[in-house]
């Protein structure tokens, strides 16, 4: 999903990001997204969410899985440490970004 979002920001995603990803840097695209965010890009995410059913599915799945992960972490003995770690990670930043972008977004074709 980070790759798809990165493509919104920059249609031909930098070759360097792919190289880092294939060398094992799983967070390369997430870091790129959080650093490159502007109001226009934020709005582009909202538009893509509204018009692209596949992207919308990815977003909803990511938000659901992240929330389940945090819920599970809260049920452990180390809840405070784990939830802080998750929320400050690149995954947590993406969750916050997507959650904020989805606030008040109407989906095309949704029932009125």
Rosetta constraint file for C-alpha pairs under 8 A:
AtomPair CA 1 CA 5 HARMONIC 6.29 0.50
AtomPair CA 1 CA 58 HARMONIC 6.53 0.50
AtomPair CA 1 CA 59 HARMONIC 7.65 0.50
AtomPair CA 2 CA 6 HARMONIC 5.97 0.50
AtomPair CA 2 CA 29 HARMONIC 5.51 0.50
AtomPair CA 2 CA 30 HARMONIC 5.64 0.50
AtomPair CA 2 CA 33 HARMONIC 7.50 0.50
AtomPair CA 3 CA 7 HARMONIC 6.22 0.50
AtomPair CA 3 CA 29 HARMONIC 6.00 0.50
AtomPair CA 4 CA 8 HARMONIC 6.67 0.50
AtomPair CA 4 CA 55 HARMONIC 7.97 0.50
AtomPair CA 5 CA 9 HARMONIC 6.84 0.50
AtomPair CA 5 CA 33 HARMONIC 7.26 0.50
AtomPair CA 5 CA 45 HARMONIC 7.27 0.50
AtomPair CA 6 CA 10 HARMONIC 6.18 0.50
AtomPair CA 6 CA 11 HARMONIC 7.70 0.50
AtomPair CA 6 CA 13 HARMONIC 6.73 0.50
AtomPair CA 6 CA 29 HARMONIC 6.49 0.50
AtomPair CA 6 CA 32 HARMONIC 7.22 0.50
AtomPair CA 6 CA 33 HARMONIC 5.85 0.50
AtomPair CA 7 CA 11 HARMONIC 4.47 0.50
AtomPair CA 7 CA 12 HARMONIC 6.50 0.50
AtomPair CA 7 CA 13 HARMONIC 5.83 0.50
AtomPair CA 8 CA 41 HARMONIC 7.47 0.50
AtomPair CA 8 CA 44 HARMONIC 6.92 0.50
AtomPair CA 8 CA 45 HARMONIC 7.23 0.50
AtomPair CA 9 CA 33 HARMONIC 7.78 0.50
AtomPair CA 9 CA 36 HARMONIC 7.60 0.50
AtomPair CA 9 CA 41 HARMONIC 6.13 0.50
AtomPair CA 13 CA 17 HARMONIC 7.22 0.50
AtomPair CA 13 CA 18 HARMONIC 7.89 0.50
AtomPair CA 14 CA 18 HARMONIC 6.99 0.50
AtomPair CA 15 CA 19 HARMONIC 6.30 0.50
AtomPair CA 16 CA 20 HARMONIC 6.22 0.50
AtomPair CA 17 CA 21 HARMONIC 6.10 0.50
AtomPair CA 17 CA 28 HARMONIC 5.99 0.50
AtomPair CA 17 CA 29 HARMONIC 6.60 0.50
AtomPair CA 18 CA 22 HARMONIC 6.09 0.50
AtomPair CA 19 CA 23 HARMONIC 6.21 0.50
AtomPair CA 20 CA 24 HARMONIC 6.58 0.50
AtomPair CA 20 CA 25 HARMONIC 5.34 0.50
AtomPair CA 20 CA 26 HARMONIC 7.99 0.50
AtomPair CA 20 CA 28 HARMONIC 6.51 0.50
AtomPair CA 21 CA 25 HARMONIC 4.59 0.50
AtomPair CA 21 CA 26 HARMONIC 5.41 0.50
AtomPair CA 21 CA 27 HARMONIC 7.41 0.50
AtomPair CA 21 CA 28 HARMONIC 5.97 0.50
AtomPair CA 21 CA 29 HARMONIC 7.74 0.50
AtomPair CA 27 CA 31 HARMONIC 6.10 0.50
AtomPair CA 27 CA 90 HARMONIC 6.91 0.50
AtomPair CA 28 CA 32 HARMONIC 6.26 0.50
AtomPair CA 29 CA 33 HARMONIC 6.19 0.50
AtomPair CA 30 CA 34 HARMONIC 6.34 0.50
AtomPair CA 30 CA 90 HARMONIC 5.90 0.50
AtomPair CA 30 CA 91 HARMONIC 7.29 0.50
AtomPair CA 30 CA 94 HARMONIC 6.97 0.50
AtomPair CA 31 CA 35 HARMONIC 6.15 0.50
AtomPair CA 31 CA 90 HARMONIC 6.37 0.50
AtomPair CA 32 CA 36 HARMONIC 6.00 0.50
AtomPair CA 33 CA 37 HARMONIC 6.11 0.50
AtomPair CA 34 CA 90 HARMONIC 7.83 0.50
AtomPair CA 34 CA 93 HARMONIC 7.15 0.50
AtomPair CA 34 CA 94 HARMONIC 7.26 0.50
AtomPair CA 37 CA 41 HARMONIC 5.91 0.50
AtomPair CA 37 CA 42 HARMONIC 6.57 0.50
AtomPair CA 38 CA 42 HARMONIC 6.09 0.50
AtomPair CA 39 CA 43 HARMONIC 6.20 0.50
AtomPair CA 40 CA 44 HARMONIC 6.20 0.50
AtomPair CA 41 CA 45 HARMONIC 6.37 0.50
AtomPair CA 42 CA 46 HARMONIC 6.57 0.50
AtomPair CA 42 CA 101 HARMONIC 6.64 0.50
AtomPair CA 43 CA 47 HARMONIC 6.23 0.50
AtomPair CA 43 CA 101 HARMONIC 7.54 0.50
AtomPair CA 44 CA 48 HARMONIC 6.11 0.50
AtomPair CA 45 CA 49 HARMONIC 6.07 0.50
AtomPair CA 45 CA 101 HARMONIC 6.97 0.50
AtomPair CA 46 CA 50 HARMONIC 6.25 0.50
AtomPair CA 46 CA 101 HARMONIC 5.75 0.50
AtomPair CA 46 CA 102 HARMONIC 6.58 0.50
AtomPair CA 46 CA 105 HARMONIC 6.90 0.50
AtomPair CA 47 CA 51 HARMONIC 6.20 0.50
AtomPair CA 48 CA 52 HARMONIC 5.43 0.50
AtomPair CA 48 CA 55 HARMONIC 7.07 0.50
AtomPair CA 48 CA 56 HARMONIC 7.80 0.50
AtomPair CA 49 CA 53 HARMONIC 7.24 0.50
AtomPair CA 49 CA 55 HARMONIC 6.12 0.50
AtomPair CA 49 CA 56 HARMONIC 4.98 0.50
AtomPair CA 49 CA 59 HARMONIC 7.86 0.50
AtomPair CA 49 CA 102 HARMONIC 7.86 0.50
AtomPair CA 49 CA 107 HARMONIC 7.46 0.50
AtomPair CA 50 CA 56 HARMONIC 7.32 0.50
AtomPair CA 50 CA 105 HARMONIC 7.15 0.50
AtomPair CA 50 CA 106 HARMONIC 6.60 0.50
AtomPair CA 50 CA 107 HARMONIC 4.61 0.50
AtomPair CA 50 CA 108 HARMONIC 5.74 0.50
AtomPair CA 51 CA 107 HARMONIC 7.17 0.50
AtomPair CA 51 CA 108 HARMONIC 6.29 0.50
AtomPair CA 52 CA 56 HARMONIC 6.13 0.50
AtomPair CA 53 CA 57 HARMONIC 6.21 0.50
AtomPair CA 54 CA 58 HARMONIC 6.42 0.50
AtomPair CA 55 CA 59 HARMONIC 6.22 0.50
AtomPair CA 56 CA 60 HARMONIC 6.13 0.50
AtomPair CA 57 CA 61 HARMONIC 6.05 0.50
AtomPair CA 58 CA 62 HARMONIC 6.04 0.50
AtomPair CA 59 CA 63 HARMONIC 6.12 0.50
AtomPair CA 59 CA 98 HARMONIC 7.24 0.50
AtomPair CA 60 CA 64 HARMONIC 6.08 0.50
AtomPair CA 61 CA 65 HARMONIC 6.03 0.50
AtomPair CA 62 CA 66 HARMONIC 5.97 0.50
AtomPair CA 62 CA 95 HARMONIC 7.69 0.50
AtomPair CA 63 CA 67 HARMONIC 6.08 0.50
AtomPair CA 63 CA 95 HARMONIC 6.27 0.50
AtomPair CA 63 CA 98 HARMONIC 7.76 0.50
AtomPair CA 63 CA 99 HARMONIC 7.46 0.50
AtomPair CA 64 CA 68 HARMONIC 6.20 0.50
AtomPair CA 65 CA 69 HARMONIC 6.17 0.50
AtomPair CA 66 CA 70 HARMONIC 6.31 0.50
AtomPair CA 66 CA 92 HARMONIC 7.96 0.50
AtomPair CA 66 CA 95 HARMONIC 7.20 0.50
AtomPair CA 67 CA 71 HARMONIC 6.07 0.50
AtomPair CA 68 CA 72 HARMONIC 6.10 0.50
AtomPair CA 69 CA 73 HARMONIC 6.20 0.50
AtomPair CA 70 CA 74 HARMONIC 6.17 0.50
AtomPair CA 70 CA 83 HARMONIC 6.15 0.50
AtomPair CA 70 CA 86 HARMONIC 7.33 0.50
AtomPair CA 71 CA 75 HARMONIC 6.67 0.50
AtomPair CA 72 CA 76 HARMONIC 7.09 0.50
AtomPair CA 73 CA 78 HARMONIC 7.53 0.50
AtomPair CA 73 CA 79 HARMONIC 5.44 0.50
AtomPair CA 73 CA 82 HARMONIC 6.00 0.50
AtomPair CA 73 CA 83 HARMONIC 6.37 0.50
AtomPair CA 74 CA 78 HARMONIC 7.70 0.50
AtomPair CA 74 CA 79 HARMONIC 4.43 0.50
AtomPair CA 74 CA 80 HARMONIC 7.27 0.50
AtomPair CA 74 CA 82 HARMONIC 7.61 0.50
AtomPair CA 74 CA 83 HARMONIC 6.77 0.50
AtomPair CA 75 CA 79 HARMONIC 6.45 0.50
AtomPair CA 78 CA 82 HARMONIC 6.11 0.50
AtomPair CA 79 CA 83 HARMONIC 5.92 0.50
AtomPair CA 80 CA 84 HARMONIC 6.09 0.50
AtomPair CA 81 CA 85 HARMONIC 6.10 0.50
AtomPair CA 82 CA 86 HARMONIC 6.11 0.50
AtomPair CA 83 CA 87 HARMONIC 6.03 0.50
AtomPair CA 84 CA 88 HARMONIC 6.17 0.50
AtomPair CA 85 CA 89 HARMONIC 6.09 0.50
AtomPair CA 86 CA 91 HARMONIC 6.92 0.50
AtomPair CA 86 CA 92 HARMONIC 5.48 0.50
AtomPair CA 87 CA 91 HARMONIC 7.44 0.50
AtomPair CA 87 CA 92 HARMONIC 4.23 0.50
AtomPair CA 87 CA 93 HARMONIC 6.68 0.50
AtomPair CA 88 CA 92 HARMONIC 5.73 0.50
AtomPair CA 88 CA 93 HARMONIC 6.52 0.50
AtomPair CA 89 CA 93 HARMONIC 6.28 0.50
AtomPair CA 90 CA 94 HARMONIC 6.16 0.50
AtomPair CA 91 CA 95 HARMONIC 6.19 0.50
AtomPair CA 92 CA 96 HARMONIC 6.16 0.50
AtomPair CA 93 CA 97 HARMONIC 6.10 0.50
AtomPair CA 94 CA 98 HARMONIC 6.03 0.50
AtomPair CA 95 CA 99 HARMONIC 5.92 0.50
AtomPair CA 96 CA 100 HARMONIC 6.02 0.50
AtomPair CA 97 CA 101 HARMONIC 6.10 0.50
AtomPair CA 98 CA 102 HARMONIC 6.05 0.50
AtomPair CA 99 CA 103 HARMONIC 6.46 0.50
AtomPair CA 101 CA 105 HARMONIC 7.53 0.50
AtomPair CA 106 CA 110 HARMONIC 7.48 0.50
